Amino acid sequence: MSTPPARAASTAFATYDFAGRVAVVTGATGGIGRAVCDSLAAQGAIVVNWDLAPGPDDATPAASQCQVNIADPASIQRALDATLARHGRIDFLVNNAGFAGSTAPLDEYDPAEWQRIVEINLIGTFHVSRFVVPEMRRAGQGRIVNIASLAGKEGTPNASAYSAAKAGVIAMTKSLGKELAKTGVLVNGIAPAAVETPLLGQMSPAHVQTMIDKSPMGRLGTVDEVAQLALWLCSDSCTFSTGAIFDLSGGRATY
C-alpha cells in the first residue's frame, strides 16, 4: 500500500489571542485532543485536560489534568469543581473524548460494546455539556466545540454504533446551539473524515487505503488541521455560527 504523505505542517496558520481564557478539552492526552490542547495553549489559553487515563507528564505539557470518566457524572462533577476552584471559569469546551470500538456487521455486534460506544461518545458528551453549560450561561459567553465524525453523516459499514453515536452528537450540537443562541454561548461541531492518528495502526492497511481512496484529495487529514478549525470556532472571529457542523473531509462529504 502506498499512503500519500499527510499535509506538511504549516507556518501560515492563523494566530489568536486567547490569553486569560480557560479551555477544557476532553480526551486530550493523545491524538486530536492533544493537538487541540497544545494549539490552544500555544495561543495563550489555560488548558485543562479531562481524560480517563492521563498520560506521562510530557503528553500535554501545556495543560493541567483531571482524571475524568465522561460516562460517570460524579467524575465530571469533581473535575468541574477542581477546574473552577483553580481557574474560576471555563471559556471553551472541546468535547473530543470518544471510543471507536470494534467493527462488525450490526447483527453480529456485541450488544454490550454497542451500548458502551454510544454511552461514551454520545451520552458522555451530553454529560460533560450539561455540567459546563450552566457555568457558561451564567458568564454570558462561551464556546463549545463537539468533535463528531463524517461517520455520523454517512454511516460507516460495520461501525453502526459509532456512526449512530456520532449522528447523535451532530443532532445534539444543532439542538444545543439553538437553545443557547441568545446567551452568548456558541455551539458548533466538526465532522472529520479519517485523520492520521496512532489509532490507524489498529486497522488493516487495506482498510486505511479504502478510506484514503474515498477522499478526493487522496490523503488522510491531520490532527493539526482539526485543531486549527477548533481554534477558529473558539475564537472571537466566529460570531454568527452556532448549531453548525463543519466538515473536514478533503472533499469527501456530500452534504
For each residue, the residues with C-beta under 8 A, 3 or more apart:
1: 205 206 208 209
2:
3: 208 209 212 220
4: 212 218 219 220
5: 8 219
6: 196 219 220 221 222
7: 10 219 221 222 224 225
8: 5
9: 224
10: 7 13 224
11:
12:
13: 10 224 228
14: 228 231 232
15: 43
16: 43 44 231 234 235 236 237
17: 43 44
18: 21 23 40 43 44 45 234 235
19: 44 45
20: 44 46
21: 18 44 45 46 91 92 234
22: 45 46 47 48 83 87 88 89 90 91 92
23: 18 37 40 45 46 47 48 90 91 92 93 94 234
24: 47 48 50 83 90 92 93 94 132
25: 28 33 36 37 40 47 48 49 50 63 94 96
26: 33 50 51 68 70 94 95 96 97 124 128
27: 31 32 33 50 51 52 70 96 97 98
28: 25 33 34 36 37 47 49 50 51 60 63 94 96
29: 33 34 49 51 53 54 55 59 60 65
30: 33 34 55 59 197 198
31: 27 34 35 195 197 198 199 223
32: 27 35 36 96 147 192 195 197 223 226 227
33: 25 26 27 28 29 30 36 37 49 51 94 96 97
34: 28 29 30 31 37 38 59 60 223
35: 31 32 38 39 223 224 226 227
36: 25 28 32 33 39 40 94 96 226 227 230 231
37: 23 25 28 33 34 40 41 47 49 60 62 63
38: 34 35 41 42 60 61 62 63 227
39: 35 36 42 43 224 227 228 230 231
40: 18 23 25 36 37 43 45 47 92 94 230 231 234
41: 37 38 44 45 46 47 62 63
42: 38 39 62
43: 15 16 17 18 39 40 231
44: 16 17 18 19 20 21 41
45: 18 19 21 22 23 40 41 91 92
46: 20 21 22 23 41 64 87
47: 22 23 24 25 28 37 40 41 60 62 63 64
48: 22 23 24 25 63 64 65 66 79 83 87
49: 25 28 29 33 37 54 60 63 64 65 66
50: 24 25 26 27 28 65 66 68 70 76 79 97 128
51: 26 27 28 29 33 54 55 65 66 67 68 97
52: 27 67 68 69 70 97
53: 29 67
54: 29 49 51 59 60 65 67
55: 29 30 51 59 60
56: 59
57: 61
58: 61
59: 29 30 34 54 55 56
60: 28 29 34 37 38 47 49 54 55 63 65
61: 38 57 58
62: 37 38 41 42 47
63: 25 28 37 38 41 47 48 49 60
64: 46 47 48 49 86
65: 29 48 49 50 51 54 60
66: 48 49 50 51 78 79 82 83
67: 51 52 53 54 75 79
68: 26 50 51 52 75 76 78 79 97
69: 52 72 75
70: 26 27 50 52 75 76 97 120 124 125 127 128
71: 119 120 123 124 127
72: 69 75 76
73: 76 77 127 131
74: 77 78
75: 67 68 69 70 72 78 79
76: 50 68 70 72 73 79 80 127 128 131
77: 73 74 80 81 131
78: 66 68 74 75 81 82
79: 48 50 66 67 68 75 76 82 83
80: 76 77 83 84 90 131 132 135
81: 77 78 84 85
82: 66 78 79 85 86
83: 22 24 48 66 79 80 86 87 90
84: 80 81 87 88 89 90 135
85: 81 82
86: 64 82 83
87: 22 46 48 83 84 90
88: 22 84
89: 22 84 135 139
90: 22 23 24 80 83 84 87 93 132 135 136 142
91: 21 22 23 45 136 139 141 142 143 234
92: 21 22 23 24 40 45 142 143 144 145 234
93: 23 24 90 128 129 132 136 142 143 144 145
94: 23 24 25 26 28 33 36 40 144 145 147 230 234
95: 26 125 128 129 144 145 146 147 169
96: 25 26 27 28 32 33 36 147
97: 26 27 33 50 51 52 68 70 120 124 128
98: 27 120 121 124 147 165
99: 116 117 120 121
100: 117 159 162 199
101: 113 114 116 117 159 161 162
102: 110 113
103: 158 159
104: 108 109 110 158
105: 108 109 158
106: 109 160
107:
108: 104 105
109: 104 105 106 113 114 160 161
110: 102 104 113 114
111: 114 115
112: 115 116
113: 101 102 109 110 116 117 161
114: 101 109 110 111 117 118 160 161
115: 111 112 118 119 161
116: 99 101 112 113 119 120
117: 99 100 101 113 114 120 121 161 162 165
118: 114 115 121 122 123 161 164 165 168
119: 71 115 116 122 123 124
120: 70 71 97 98 99 116 117 123 124 165
121: 98 99 117 118 124 125 162 165 166 168 169
122: 118 119 125 126 164 165 166 168 169 172
123: 71 118 119 120 126 127
124: 26 70 71 97 98 119 120 121 127 128
125: 70 95 121 122 128 129 146 169 172
126: 122 123 129 130 172
127: 70 71 73 76 123 124 130 131
128: 26 50 70 76 93 95 97 124 125 131 132
129: 93 95 125 126 132 133 144 172 176
130: 126 127 133
131: 73 76 77 80 127 128 134 135
132: 24 80 90 93 128 129 135 136 142 144
133: 129 130 136 137 144 176 180 185
134: 131 137 138
135: 80 84 89 90 131 132 138 139 142
136: 90 91 93 132 133 139 141 142 144 180 183 184 185
137: 133 134 140 142 180 183 185
138: 134 135
139: 89 91 135 136 142 184
140: 137 183 184
141: 91 136 184 185
142: 90 91 92 93 132 135 136 137 139 184 185 186
143: 91 92 93 185 186 187 188 233 234 235 238
144: 92 93 94 95 129 132 133 136 176 185 186 187 188
145: 92 93 94 95 188 189 190 230 233 234
146: 95 125 169 172 173 187 188 189 190
147: 32 94 95 96 98 189 190 192 226 230
148: 152 166 169 170 173 189 190 191 245
149: 152 162 163 166 169 191 192
150: 153 154 191 192 193 247 249 252 253
151: 154 155 156 159 162 163 166
152: 148 149 163 164 165 166 167 168 169 170 191
153: 150 167 170 191 245 247 253 255
154: 150 151 163 253 254
155: 151 160 163 167
156: 151 159 162 163
157:
158: 103 104 105
159: 100 101 103 151 156 162 163
160: 106 109 114 155 163 164
161: 101 109 113 114 115 117 118 164 165
162: 100 101 117 121 149 151 156 159 165 166
163: 149 151 152 154 155 156 159 160 166 167
164: 118 122 152 160 161 167 168
165: 98 117 118 120 121 122 152 161 162 168 169
166: 121 122 148 149 151 152 162 163 169 170 191
167: 152 153 155 163 164 170 171
168: 118 121 122 152 164 165 171 172
169: 95 121 122 125 146 148 149 152 165 166 172 173 189
170: 148 152 153 166 167 173 174 189 191 245
171: 167 168 174 175
172: 122 125 126 129 146 168 169 175 176
173: 146 148 169 170 176 177 187 188 189 243 244 245
174: 170 171 177 178 243 244 245
175: 171 172 178 179 243
176: 129 133 144 172 173 179 180 187 243
177: 173 174 180 181 186 187 188 242 243 244
178: 174 175 181 242 243
179: 175 176
180: 133 136 137 176 177 183 185 186 187 242
181: 177 178 242 243
182:
183: 136 137 140 180
184: 136 139 140 141 142
185: 133 136 137 141 142 143 144 180
186: 142 143 144 177 180 233 238 239 241 242
187: 143 144 146 173 176 177 180 242 243
188: 143 144 145 146 173 177 233 238 241 242 243 244 245 246
189: 145 146 147 148 169 170 173 244 245 246
190: 145 146 147 148 226 229 230 233 245 246 248
191: 148 149 150 152 153 166 170 245 246 247 248 249 253
192: 32 147 149 150 195 221 226 248 249
193: 150 211 214 215 221 248 249 250 252 253
194: 200 208 211 212 215 220 221
195: 31 32 192 220 221 222 223 225 226
196: 6 200 220 221 222 223
197: 30 31 32 200 223
198: 30 31 201
199: 31 100 202 203
200: 194 196 197 203 208 220
201: 198
202: 199
203: 199 200 207 208
204: 207 208
205: 1 208 209
206: 1 209 210
207: 203 204 210 211
208: 1 3 194 200 203 204 205 211 212 220
209: 1 3 205 206 212 213
210: 206 207 213 214
211: 193 194 207 208 214 215 220
212: 3 4 194 208 209 215 218 219 220
213: 209 210 218
214: 193 210 211 252
215: 193 194 211 212 218 219 220 249 250 251 252
216: 250 251 252
217: 250 251
218: 4 212 213 215 250
219: 4 5 6 7 212 215 250
220: 3 4 6 194 195 196 200 208 211 212 215
221: 6 7 192 193 194 195 196 225 226 248 249 250
222: 6 7 195 196 225 226
223: 31 32 34 35 195 196 197 226 227
224: 7 9 10 13 35 39 227 228
225: 7 195 221 222 228 229 248
226: 32 35 36 147 190 192 195 221 222 223 229 230 248
227: 32 35 36 38 39 223 224 230 231
228: 13 14 39 224 225 231 232
229: 190 225 226 232 233 246 248
230: 36 39 40 94 145 147 190 226 227 233 234
231: 14 16 36 39 40 43 227 228 234 235
232: 14 228 229 235 237 238
233: 143 145 186 188 190 229 230 238 241 246
234: 16 18 21 23 40 91 92 94 143 145 230 231 238
235: 16 18 143 231 232 238
236: 16 239
237: 16 232
238: 143 186 188 232 233 234 235 241
239: 186 236
240:
241: 186 188 233 238 244
242: 177 178 180 181 186 187 188
243: 173 174 175 176 177 178 181 187 188
244: 173 174 177 188 189 241
245: 148 153 170 173 174 188 189 190 191
246: 188 189 190 191 229 233
247: 150 153 191 253
248: 190 191 192 193 221 225 226 229
249: 150 191 192 193 215 221 252 253
250: 193 215 216 217 218 219 221
251: 215 216 217
252: 150 193 214 215 216 249
253: 150 153 154 191 193 247 249
254: 154
255: 153
